[in-house]
Amino acid sequence: MEFARTWQWILMAVFLAAAGAAKGQHLGQHQVVGDIEIFYGMTPAAEIRVRPADAPERTMHGGVPSGKGQHHLMVALFDKDSKQRITDAEVRASVGEIGLSATWKKLQPMAAGPMSYGNYFKMDAPGRYHIHLEIKRPDMAKPVRADFDYVHPR
């Protein structure tokens, strides 16, 4: 059983790395903060829009937003020691170009695949974006904060 969990964790990390490498330069898409291991990935909404109409990815977070520049941020959380997936967190994220204002959103549980959190953010211009996460679990007095930089190629 523990072997299977470890492989799930490794496959998720490989998936996020491959998705990120194909879409942009991720500067440190993995981070450990306190007892939480954090992975993130970014996918253009246009790639989700072309999936079959009955695909669960098409309806999560209220549906895929229309328009250009929409991207889906996905965050996977694991317990640092046990490598168990964290499924009881409240996650908020802000995404914005470095030096400009950022948009805050609650990341919602994702229905497709293993439990992750996600939401859509508008990223119109190519360049460097800053992702700030706040992760709160029921047994925590204060949220864990993590910061990532993402280079958007288009």
N, C-alpha and C positions, 0 to 999 in steps of 0.2 A: 504494500500500500504506500509506504513512504517513497519507494522507488518511483511509483507512478506520479506522485505529487511533485517530486523533483523534476521529472521529465516534463510535466505540464509547465512548470516554472521556466525551464530552459526553453521549451518551444515558444512560450509567450515572449520571452526576451528576444529570441531569434526572429519571430514574426515582427515585433516592433522595430527591431534594428533593420530588417529588410525593407519594411514599409517606409521607414524614415530615410534610408539610403536612397531609395528610388525617388523620393519627392523633394528632398532638400537636405541641407547639411545640419545635422543635429549635433550641437555642441554639448555633449554629456547628457544623453537621454536616459541615464540611469543615475539614481542618487539614493543614498541611505541617510535618513534623518531620524535620529533616535532609534526606535525599534521598527521603523517602517522602511521597506525597500520600495522605491518608486520607479516606474518605467512610464514613458509616454511615447505616443506616436501621433503624427498629423497626416490626414488624408484629405485631398480636395473633395468637396461635396459632389463635384461633377462625376467622380468615379463611383460614388454611391448611387447617384441618380440613374446610372445605366444598368444597375442590377435589376433582376426580375421584380415586377410589381409586388409579388407576395413575399419578397425577401424581408426578414425582420429589420434589417438595417434601414430599409426605406421608410419605416414608420417610427423608429425610435426618436425620442426628443421632439415629438410633434411633427415629424416628417422632415425631409431634406429641404432646406431653404433654397429658394430660387435665386438667380442672379449670380454674377461673377464674383470671385474672390471669397466664396464661402469655403471654410475648411472645418473638418471634424477633428477635435482633440480627443484622444483616448488616453486614459490613465489606468494603469494596473498597479495594484498595491498588494504587497506581501509582507508577512511577519518576517523580520530579519532573521530570527533564529530558527523558527519551525518551517519557514518557506510556505506556510499556509496562506492562501489567498485571503485578503481582507475584504469582507462583504458587508460590514456594518458601519462604514465611515460616511460622514457627510463631507463632500469635497466641493470647494469653490475654486475657481480659476480666473485669473485675469490674463488677457493676451493683448499686447499692443506693441507698436513699433517702438524701439528704444528711443527715449527722449520725448515721446508723444503720449497722450492719454491712452489708457487701457480700458477694455470692456470687461466687467466682472459678470460671471454667470455661475450658477450652481451646475456642477457636473452630475448628470443623472445616471442611475444604474443602466447598464446596457443589456438588452435582451438577447443579443446574438453572441454565441460563444461563451467562454468562461466569463465570470463576473468581472466587469470593468466599469469605469465611469467615463462619461463623455458628454460633449455638447459641441455646437457649431459656433465658430467665430469668423468674423470677416477679416480677411487679410488681402487687401487690394494690391498693394505695391510690393515689389521684390525688396528684399533687404532683411535686416536683422530685427527679430521680434523677441520680446521678453515674455516668458510664461511664469506666472507666480501661482503657486498652489497653496491652499490652506486645507489641511486634512484634520478632521475632528472625529474621534471615536468616542463611544459612550463612556468609557472609563478614563478619559483624558480631561484634565482640568483646562488645558489650553491647547489650541490647534498646533499641529506641526506645520511648519512653513518650508517650502522648497522653491527654488528658482532655477529656471532653465533658459538658455538662449537657443533660438531656432533661426536659421537663415533660410528665408523663403526665396526660392530660385526664380519665380516668374514675376 
